[in-house]
């Protein structure tokens, strides 16, 4: 008996030939990504609806996603095993469901980006910049005490439409670096717009008074400029970006000096601008908790269960890597580490080769590296924008491999004649 074979859910090209409506949905999705003080957030509802829509419309997941999907599947499986084996499985349901949701949104974003990377990247950056402007203006008004409501009293740290200032600040970093990347080679009107946006987002990062966000921004900025200079195809471009990077450093420094010269910002800035705070080194503080978590990793291979760190240790571990190993066990933690390594290695290939999407890849690789470095000091497992960055970097790595493969096939076909 013969017949048409059943389509696999894994294939190299999407079954959806028209990407216009998906790009519009992606823009709307990203434009709402900063309004997360409520749960479920608008972002979550739109992401769920978009996932259902693309599946109903016959979308198929790319076959070359199987390795990262396998690693993330092990990450989810490890968390499920840890939840089943822990003393209170009911306490793990919320965190477990969030981790599963983050993996699904990653899969959704990667697969739709690969439909048409150029178009989807434009849609994503447009939405993200809108969300960043909303967040920064909201955070500034909140800091000045101009937003009514007990949740936004202002005065200490801006958090905008986020629950935590330590997420608000890092969220603005990719927007700031993208705005920086658009300053050179544009008409003066666009230069003015992107320069203004860059300064706006830098002020937002400053007002978060998050040491991690400051480190994240600094590392992302330096990596972006360094990679751009390193990959420049002409000596003139290298000189231009070196000068531009130096000038922007000076402008940022002057803007920060101007901001901290006011009492309301200056007092808080100098209070936060220390490498280590008392609650880091105090007995039972952050560092003690991390040492306890390290010991727990060796004692409990299955993990203590998703979302149970605070219950077990008395304080969150404030470290993505320890957090995944202690809560999800060895299977979840090592799978996540392998996945992050796979993504970052793939990301390096996207900037080492001269191809049309390398400018986007440079921004995303720099910001992902900055966020993962910050993750040594904060648990970012549930950060929506971290999973977005990982989806962007993964999709660009796969897109670069496809582009390279197509070029090789073209060269081979020409050599035959």
N, C-alpha and C positions, 0 to 999 in steps of 0.2 A: 504494500500500500504506500503510495507516494502522495505528497501534498506539500503545501507551503509551510516551511519551518516556523515554529513559534519564535517570535522576536524575544531576544534576551533583554533584560533590563540594563545590561551593560553593552555599550557599543561606542565606536569612536566618534560618531557624529550624532548630533541631536536629531530627534524625529520632528522637532518643531522648526519649520523653515522660516517662519516670520517672527522676528525678535522685537518688533516695535512695541507691542503691548507689554511684553515682559520688561523692557527697559523702562517704560513709564511706571510700572509697578515697583521696580527696583528703586527708582528715584524717590517715589513716595515712601517706600520702606525706609530708606536711609535718612530721609528728611525728618522722620519721626524718631530716629534712633537715640536722640538725647533726652527725650521725655520719658524717663524711666522711674519716676518717684512713685508710680502706682504699679500694681501687678494684678493681672497681666498688663504689661505696657502696650501701647499702640503698636510698637514694633513687633511684639510677639504675636499679636492677633493678625497683623498683615503678613508676617512671615508664614504663619500657619495656613492662611488663605492662599498665599502665592504657591506654597508647596503643593497644596491640593489642586490648584488650577493647572500647574505645569504637568502634574501626573495625569490628570483627567484629559489634558490635551495631547497626550501621547509622548511626553518627554522621556528620554532614556538617558540614564547616567553613563558618562563616558567610561569605556573599558580601562583606560589608563589611570583611572582613579582607584583601582582595586587594591594597590599596596597601602596607600594612606587610609582607605576605608577599612582594610583588615586591621591595621594598627589601632584605629579609633574604635573598631568593634571590640577589640581586646580590652581597650580602656573602659568601655561601657560594661563589658562582661565582668571585668575585675571589680568594678563598683557594685554590680549586682550581687556577686559572690560575697563581697564585704558586707553588704546590707543584710543578706540572708544569715550570715554567720555572726553578726554582732548581737549584743545583749538586748538592744531595743530596735528591731527592724522598723517599727513605725516611725521612729525619729529620723530615719534616713530617706523617707519617701520624697520630701520636697527637694532636697539636694540631688538625689538620684534623678528625679524627673528633669531638673534644670540641666544636668549634664547631658542627658539624652537629647534634650531640646537643642543644646548648643551644638552637638554633633550633627543633628539633622539640619540646623540652619547653615552650618558649614558646608554640608553636602549640597544643599539647595543653592547656595551662593556660587560654589565652584562650578556646578553643572550649568547654571544659567550664564555665568561669565564666559564659559567656553563655547557657548552658542555663537557669540560675536564679541570677542574681547574688547575691541576698540569701542564699540557702541556701549557695552555694559560698563566699561571703565568710566566713560563720560557720564553715564547715568549715576553711577555710584558716587563719583566725586561731586557732582552737582548736588545730590541729596545730602551727602556728608557735610558739605560746606554750609548748606542751609541749616542743618542740625547744629553745627558748631556755632553759627551766628546766633541762633536762638539760645543755645546754652550760655554763651558768653554774655549776651545782653541780659539774660535772666539772672546770671550769676552776679553781674555788676550791680544791677538794681537791688538784688537781694543783699549784697554786701553793704550797700548804702542804706538799707532798711526801708526801701521804697515799695516792697511787695507785702501786702497784708497777709496775715496768717502766722500761726505759731511755728510752722515748719520753716519759714524764711524770715528769721529775725535779724539776720545779718550781723556784721561787726567783727566776727572772728575769722571765718573762712568761707569763701564762696563755694557753693556746691550746685547752684543753678537747679535745673530740673532733675538732678540726680539725688540719690539718697546719701551719697558720701562724697566729700570733697576730694578724697583720694582716687575716685573714679572720674570725677568731673575734669580734673587737671590733665590726666593722661589722655582722655578722650579728645582734647583739643590739640594734642601734639601732632597727629597725622594731618589735621587741617592746616596747622601752621607750616609744616614742612611742605605740604602740597602748594600752599600759597607762595612760599619762597621759591619753589621750583618753577613757578609761572611768571616770575618777575622779569627775567631776562628774555630777550627775543620777542617781546610783545609790543604792540603800539602803546604810546604813552598813557592813553586812557585806561587800558587794561593794567599797565604797570602800577598806576595810582590805585586802582581797585585792589589788586592783589597785595600791594605793599600795605595798604590800610588794613586789609584782612589779617595779614601777618602780624602787625602790631596789636590788633584787637585780640587775637588768639594768644599772643605772648602775655598780654595783660591778664587774660583769663587764667592762664597757667600760673602766673604770679599770685593772683588773688585766691587761688585754691590753697596756697600755703602748704602744699604737699611736697615734702622733700623728694619723694620718689618721682613725682611729676617733673620737678626741676631737673633731676638727674636724667630722666627719660628724654626731656626736651634737649638737654645739652648733648647727650650721646647721639640722638637722632640727627640733630643739626650737624654735628661734626662728621658723622658717618656719611650723611647726604653730600656734604661739600667734598669730603675726601673721595668718595666713590665717583662723584661727578668729575672732579679734577683728574682722577686716575683713568677714567674711561673716555675722556675727551679725545676726539679724533684729530684735533689740531692744537698746536702750541698756543695760538691766540685764545682758543676757548679755555685752556687751562689757566692762563693769566687772568682772563676775564672773571672766571669763577673764583679764583683765589682772591682777587680784589673785591668781588661782590661779597664773598664770605666774610672777609675782614671788615668791610663797611657795615654789613648787617650785624656782625658781633658788636661793633661800636655803637650802632643805633640801639640795639637791644639793651646794651649796658647803660646808655644814656637814658633810655625810657625807664629802666628799673630804678636808676638813681633818682630820677624825677619823681617816680611813684613813692619810693621809700622816704623821700624828703618830707612827706606829709606825716604828721603824727599818727593818724589812724592806720596807715599802712606800714610805716617805718617800725613802730614798736613791735607789731606782730611779725614782721619780716625778720628782724634781728633775733627774736625769740625762737623762730623756726629754723633759721639759717645756721644750724649746727649739725655736724655729722651724726652725733648720737645724742638722744634725749634721755632724761633720767629714767623714763618708763621702759627704755630699751635695756638698760643694764641693771635695773633694780631686781631684787630677789623675786622670782616668779614673773619677771617681765618677758619681753620678746625673745631675748637671747637665751634665757633659761628654758623657755618653752620650746625653742628650736632644738636645743640639746636634748631635751626630754623626747621630742619627736624623733630625733635621730636614733635614740636608744630603742624606741618603740618599733621602728622599722625592722630591726633585727629580731625583735621578740615576737612580732605578730605579722607573719607574711600575708595573711588574708586582709589585714587592715582593720581599723576600728569602726568603719562604716561611714558612708557619705554624710557630711554635715555634723559629725560628732566630735570634732577636734576640741571645740570649746568645752564641751561636757567632759571630755577625757582629761584634757590638759589644763583647763581653767582659763585658757586664752587661745585664740586662733594662732596658728603657726606663722602667719605672715610670710609665707614662702610657697609659691606655686608648686615647686618640685617636692618639698617635704610634705606639703598638703596632699598631693596626689598619691604619694607613696604611703603615708600614714593612714589616710582615709580609705583609699581604694586597694591598698595592698600592693604587693610586688607586681602582679599582672597589670593592674591599671597604671601604676606609676611608671614602670619601665616601658610600657606601650606608649604612654604619652611622651616620655623622653625620646623614644625612637621616632615617633611621629614628628616632634618638633625638630629633631636632627634632620629627618628626611626633607622637611619643608625648607629649612635654612640652607641645606646643601643645594637643593633645587633652586633656591632663590639666588645663590651665588652665580649659577649658570646664566640667570636672566640678566645679570649686569656685566658679565664678562664677555658677552658677544654683542656686536653692533647690530641691533634689529629694531624695528619701529617702536616696540613697547618698552625699550630699555629705560626711558625717562620715568615712566610709571613704576617700573620695577625698582629703580633706585630709591624713589620715595618710600615705597612699601617695604623694601628690605631694611632700610635705615630705621624706619618707625617700628617694624617688628622686632629688630634687634634691641632697640631702646626699651620697648615694652617688656621683652623677655628678660633683659637685665634688671629692670625695675622689679620683676616678678621674684627676684631673690629676696625682696624685702616686703612683699605683699602677696596675698593670695588673689590671683587674677583668673582663677578657674572659671568663674561665672561672668567674666567681662564680655559683653556682646561685641565690643569693638576689637578685642583681641582675636576672637574667632573670625571676625570680618577680615582682619589683616592676614590671618593664616589662610583664609579662603582665597584672598587676592594673590598672595605669594604663591600658593599651590597652583592656582589656575594659570598664572603667568609662567611658572616653571613648565607646566604641561604644554602651554601654548608655544613656548620657545622650542621645546623638543619637537613639536609638530612642525613648526616653521623650518627647523633645521632638517628634519626628515624630508620635507617637501623640496627644499633646496637641493638636497642630495639626489633625490629622484629626478629632478629637472636636469642636474648635471650629468647623471647617468644616461638619461634619454638623449641629451645632446651629443654625448660621446659616442653613441652608436651610429651617428650619421657623419 
